[in-house]
Amino acid sequence: MKIDFTDRVAIVTGAGQGLGRTHALALAARGAKLVINDLGGATDGTGGSMSLAQEVANEIIANGGEAIVSGANVANTEQVNEMIAQTMEKWGRIDILINNAGILRDKSFSKMEISDFQMVMDVHVMGSVNCTKAVWEIMKAQNYGRIVMTTSSSGMYGNFGQTNYGAAKAAVVGFMNTLCIEGAKYDIRVNALAPAAHTRMTEGLIPPEALKLMTPESVSAGLVALVHDNAPNRTILCAGAGGYARTIIYETDGIYLTPENQTPENIMAAFDQINDPTGQVEMTQGFEQSQKFVEKAMKSMKVKAAKG
């Protein structure tokens, strides 16, 4: 069955160019009404212009779709709330939110100013929080919502010179992990997209021959899969150059040490067992870890008691 977004309303932040643009066009091509949000600044977040967002909206309208523009700074709560009010006044509902807006201020941690760390966190993390908070009650009242966070391999695995960006991209995964629990009974599904694409943010970082394969459109196909009616929940989808994979955070089964043996020396001695992936599981709620450890402790106590 073809994925269709007729009568759905979608907001895409950072939609003036790059991935945000192709996300918006892909959703509009399948019938969604679009809010094209873009501050229109440089990759480091400076400057601003509505022209890029307007160009995307004009393209959607020229192709028979519906779109409006917003120059809201996602890090500014008041501006975000105005964007949501504008959307509700226009269409009366919000079905899809794509938290895509982002900036880069790359430097090694030694050379990085705290202000550059703070700015990246404000845009990526608080920008996602502000936009999600603004649509959350609307989606709850509708009993329907699809939200995507934009994470990154830098956040999941690390990348030199990107402590700020990596911290922010890891944070939105943690944000997703709890939101998808709280939103489940309202059919609000929250996922994360980890893109690998040739955009202005990757300029100069990837060999030219590889860039031809790393199209934003290949990533946007993955994005569409995360926001349709039958979308998954709590999924980190990695997409790029036609490749699609899922990142899952596993926890090893681990070990149990009795109270008298709970020393750092014994922990270090057992690290091979702690690292052993046999029996590792994906946990979907924080309490599951505590439950596992308590069960190990209780099992040990029962064994000890049985031995007298």
C-alpha positions as CSV (number, residue, x, y, z in Angstrom):
1,M,0.0,0.0,0.0
2,K,1.4,3.4,-1.0
3,I,2.1,5.8,1.9
4,D,-0.2,8.8,1.6
5,F,-0.4,12.0,3.7
6,T,-3.5,13.5,2.3
7,D,-5.1,15.9,4.9
8,R,-2.0,15.5,7.2
9,V,-0.2,18.7,8.3
10,A,3.5,18.5,8.8
11,I,6.1,20.9,10.2
12,V,9.7,20.6,9.1
13,T,12.3,22.7,10.8
14,G,15.4,23.7,9.0
15,A,13.5,23.1,5.7
16,G,15.0,25.8,3.6
17,Q,17.7,23.6,2.1
18,G,19.5,20.3,2.5
19,L,17.8,17.5,4.2
20,G,15.0,19.6,5.5
21,R,14.1,20.7,2.0
22,T,14.0,17.2,0.6
23,H,12.0,16.0,3.7
24,A,9.4,18.7,3.0
25,L,9.2,18.0,-0.7
26,A,8.9,14.2,-0.1
27,L,6.0,14.7,2.4
28,A,4.3,17.3,0.1
29,A,4.6,14.9,-2.9
30,R,2.5,12.5,-0.9
31,G,-0.2,15.0,-0.1
32,A,0.9,16.6,3.2
33,K,0.3,20.3,3.9
34,L,3.6,21.8,4.9
35,V,5.0,24.4,7.3
36,I,8.4,25.3,5.9
37,N,10.4,26.5,8.9
38,D,13.8,28.0,8.4
39,L,15.7,30.8,10.1
40,G,17.8,31.0,6.9
41,G,21.1,31.4,8.6
42,A,24.6,30.0,7.9
43,T,25.7,26.6,9.1
44,D,27.0,28.2,12.4
45,G,23.6,29.7,13.1
46,T,24.4,33.3,12.2
47,G,22.3,35.5,9.9
48,G,18.8,34.9,8.7
49,S,16.6,35.1,5.7
50,M,13.1,33.9,4.8
51,S,14.0,33.6,1.1
52,L,15.1,29.9,1.2
53,A,12.0,28.8,3.0
54,Q,9.8,30.7,0.6
55,E,11.5,29.1,-2.4
56,V,10.6,25.6,-1.0
57,A,7.0,26.6,-0.3
58,N,6.7,28.1,-3.7
59,E,7.9,24.8,-5.3
60,I,5.4,22.9,-3.3
61,I,2.6,25.2,-4.3
62,A,3.7,25.2,-7.9
63,N,3.3,21.4,-7.8
64,G,-0.3,21.7,-6.6
65,G,0.4,21.4,-2.8
66,E,-0.2,23.6,0.2
67,A,2.6,25.3,2.2
68,I,3.3,28.2,4.5
69,V,6.6,29.5,5.7
70,S,7.9,30.3,9.2
71,G,11.2,32.1,10.1
72,A,10.9,31.0,13.7
73,N,14.1,30.4,15.6
74,V,13.5,26.9,17.2
75,A,15.6,27.9,20.2
76,N,13.2,30.7,20.9
77,T,10.0,29.4,22.7
78,E,7.9,32.5,21.9
79,Q,8.7,32.3,18.2
80,V,8.0,28.5,18.1
81,N,4.6,29.1,19.8
82,E,3.8,31.7,17.2
83,M,4.6,29.2,14.5
84,I,2.3,26.6,16.0
85,A,-0.5,29.2,16.4
86,Q,-0.1,30.2,12.8
87,T,-0.3,26.5,11.7
88,M,-3.4,25.8,13.8
89,E,-5.1,28.9,12.5
90,K,-4.4,27.8,8.9
91,W,-5.2,24.1,9.1
92,G,-6.6,23.3,12.6
93,R,-4.3,20.3,13.3
94,I,-0.7,19.2,13.3
95,D,0.1,15.6,12.5
96,I,3.8,15.4,11.9
97,L,6.8,17.3,13.4
98,I,10.3,16.8,11.9
99,N,12.9,18.3,14.2
100,N,15.6,18.8,11.6
101,A,17.0,22.3,12.3
102,G,20.6,22.3,13.3
103,I,23.9,24.2,13.2
104,L,27.6,23.2,13.5
105,R,30.4,24.9,15.4
106,D,33.1,22.3,15.2
107,K,36.4,22.6,17.1
108,S,38.4,20.3,19.3
109,F,37.2,20.5,22.9
110,S,40.4,22.2,24.0
111,K,39.8,25.0,21.5
112,M,36.0,25.2,21.8
113,E,34.4,28.2,23.5
114,I,31.6,27.3,26.0
115,S,29.3,29.7,24.0
116,D,29.8,27.5,20.9
117,F,28.9,24.4,23.0
118,Q,25.8,26.2,24.4
119,M,24.6,27.4,21.1
120,V,24.7,24.0,19.5
121,M,22.9,22.5,22.5
122,D,20.3,25.3,22.3
123,V,19.4,24.7,18.7
124,H,19.6,20.9,18.5
125,V,18.3,20.0,21.9
126,M,16.2,22.9,23.1
127,G,15.0,23.5,19.5
128,S,13.6,19.9,19.5
129,V,12.2,20.3,23.0
130,N,10.5,23.6,22.2
131,C,8.9,22.4,19.0
132,T,7.8,19.1,20.5
133,K,6.4,20.8,23.6
134,A,4.4,23.2,21.4
135,V,2.7,20.4,19.5
136,W,2.4,17.8,22.2
137,E,-1.0,18.7,23.7
138,I,-2.4,19.2,20.2
139,M,-1.3,15.7,19.2
140,K,-2.7,14.2,22.5
141,A,-6.1,15.8,21.9
142,Q,-6.1,14.4,18.3
143,N,-5.0,11.0,19.5
144,Y,-2.4,11.1,16.7
145,G,1.1,12.3,16.2
146,R,4.3,11.4,14.4
147,I,7.5,13.1,15.6
148,V,11.1,12.6,14.4
149,M,14.3,13.7,16.1
150,T,17.4,14.1,14.0
151,T,20.3,12.3,15.6
152,S,23.7,11.5,14.1
153,S,26.5,8.9,14.1
154,S,28.5,11.6,15.9
155,G,26.1,11.4,18.8
156,M,25.9,7.6,18.8
157,Y,29.5,6.8,18.2
158,G,31.6,10.0,18.5
159,N,33.5,12.2,16.0
160,F,36.6,14.3,16.6
161,G,35.9,18.0,16.9
162,Q,32.2,17.5,17.6
163,T,31.8,17.3,21.4
164,N,29.0,19.9,21.3
165,Y,27.2,18.3,18.3
166,G,27.7,14.8,19.5
167,A,26.3,15.6,23.0
168,A,23.3,17.3,21.4
169,K,22.6,14.4,19.0
170,A,22.9,11.9,21.8
171,A,20.5,14.0,24.0
172,V,17.7,13.9,21.4
173,V,17.8,10.1,21.5
174,G,17.3,10.2,25.3
175,F,14.5,12.6,24.7
176,M,12.9,10.2,22.2
177,N,13.2,7.2,24.5
178,T,10.9,8.7,27.1
179,L,8.5,10.6,24.8
180,C,7.6,7.4,22.9
181,I,6.6,5.9,26.3
182,E,4.5,8.9,27.3
183,G,2.9,9.3,23.9
184,A,2.1,5.7,23.2
185,K,-1.5,5.7,24.5
186,Y,-2.3,8.7,22.4
187,D,-0.9,7.1,19.2
188,I,2.0,9.6,19.3
189,R,5.0,7.7,17.8
190,V,8.4,9.2,18.2
191,N,11.4,8.0,16.2
192,A,14.9,9.3,15.3
193,L,16.7,9.6,12.0
194,A,20.4,9.3,11.7
195,P,21.2,10.7,8.3
196,A,24.3,10.4,6.1
197,A,23.9,12.7,3.2
198,H,25.8,15.3,1.1
199,T,24.7,18.6,2.4
200,R,26.4,21.9,3.2
201,M,27.2,20.5,6.6
202,T,29.3,17.6,5.1
203,E,31.0,19.8,2.5
204,G,34.8,19.0,2.4
205,L,34.4,16.0,4.7
206,I,33.6,13.2,2.3
207,P,35.4,12.1,-0.9
208,P,33.8,13.4,-4.2
209,E,33.1,10.0,-5.6
210,A,31.1,9.0,-2.5
211,L,29.2,12.3,-2.5
212,K,27.3,11.3,-5.7
213,L,25.7,8.4,-3.8
214,M,24.9,10.3,-0.7
215,T,21.8,12.2,-1.8
216,P,19.4,13.9,0.6
217,E,16.6,12.2,-1.2
218,S,17.8,8.8,-0.2
219,V,17.7,9.9,3.5
220,S,14.2,11.5,3.1
221,A,12.8,8.2,1.9
222,G,13.8,6.9,5.4
223,L,12.2,9.9,7.0
224,V,8.9,9.3,5.3
225,A,8.9,5.7,6.6
226,L,9.1,7.0,10.2
227,V,6.0,9.2,10.0
228,H,3.2,7.4,8.2
229,D,0.2,5.8,9.9
230,N,1.9,2.5,10.4
231,A,5.2,3.9,11.5
232,P,7.3,2.2,14.1
233,N,7.9,3.7,17.6
234,R,11.2,4.2,19.3
235,T,13.3,3.4,16.3
236,I,16.7,5.0,15.4
237,L,16.8,4.6,11.6
238,C,20.1,5.2,9.9
239,A,19.9,6.2,6.3
240,G,22.4,7.2,3.6
241,A,23.5,6.4,0.1
242,G,20.7,3.9,-0.3
243,G,21.7,2.1,2.9
244,Y,19.2,1.7,5.8
245,A,19.9,0.2,9.2
246,R,18.8,0.4,12.8
247,T,20.8,1.4,15.8
248,I,19.8,-0.4,19.0
249,I,21.3,0.2,22.4
250,Y,21.9,-3.2,24.0
251,E,22.9,-4.0,27.5
252,T,25.0,-7.1,28.2
253,D,23.7,-9.7,30.7
254,G,26.6,-8.8,33.0
255,I,27.6,-10.4,36.3
256,Y,26.6,-10.4,40.0
257,L,29.1,-9.9,42.8
258,T,28.1,-10.7,46.4
259,P,28.5,-7.8,48.9
260,E,31.8,-9.0,50.2
261,N,33.2,-9.2,46.6
262,Q,31.9,-5.9,45.3
263,T,35.4,-4.3,44.9
264,P,36.8,-2.4,41.9
265,E,39.5,-5.1,41.6
266,N,36.9,-7.8,41.2
267,I,35.0,-5.7,38.7
268,M,38.1,-5.2,36.6
269,A,39.0,-8.9,36.8
270,A,35.5,-9.7,35.5
271,F,35.5,-7.3,32.6
272,D,35.6,-10.0,29.9
273,Q,32.4,-11.4,31.4
274,I,30.9,-8.0,31.7
275,N,31.6,-7.3,28.0
276,D,30.4,-10.7,26.9
277,P,27.5,-10.0,24.4
278,T,25.9,-13.4,25.0
279,G,22.4,-12.9,26.3
280,Q,22.5,-9.1,25.7
281,V,19.0,-7.5,25.3
282,E,17.5,-4.2,24.2
283,M,15.8,-2.4,27.1
284,T,12.9,-0.2,26.4
285,Q,12.4,1.4,29.8
286,G,14.9,2.4,32.5
287,F,13.5,0.3,35.3
288,E,14.3,-2.9,33.3
289,Q,18.0,-2.5,34.2
290,S,17.3,-2.2,37.9
291,Q,14.9,-5.2,37.7
292,K,17.7,-7.3,36.1
293,F,20.2,-6.4,38.7
294,V,17.8,-7.1,41.6
295,E,16.8,-10.4,40.0
296,K,20.5,-11.4,39.9
297,A,21.0,-10.5,43.5
298,M,17.8,-12.3,44.6
299,K,18.9,-15.4,42.7
300,S,22.3,-15.4,44.4
301,M,20.6,-15.0,47.8
302,K,18.4,-18.0,47.1
303,V,21.3,-20.1,46.0
304,K,23.2,-19.1,49.1
305,A,20.2,-19.9,51.3
306,A,19.7,-23.3,49.7
307,K,23.3,-24.2,50.4
308,G,22.6,-23.4,54.1
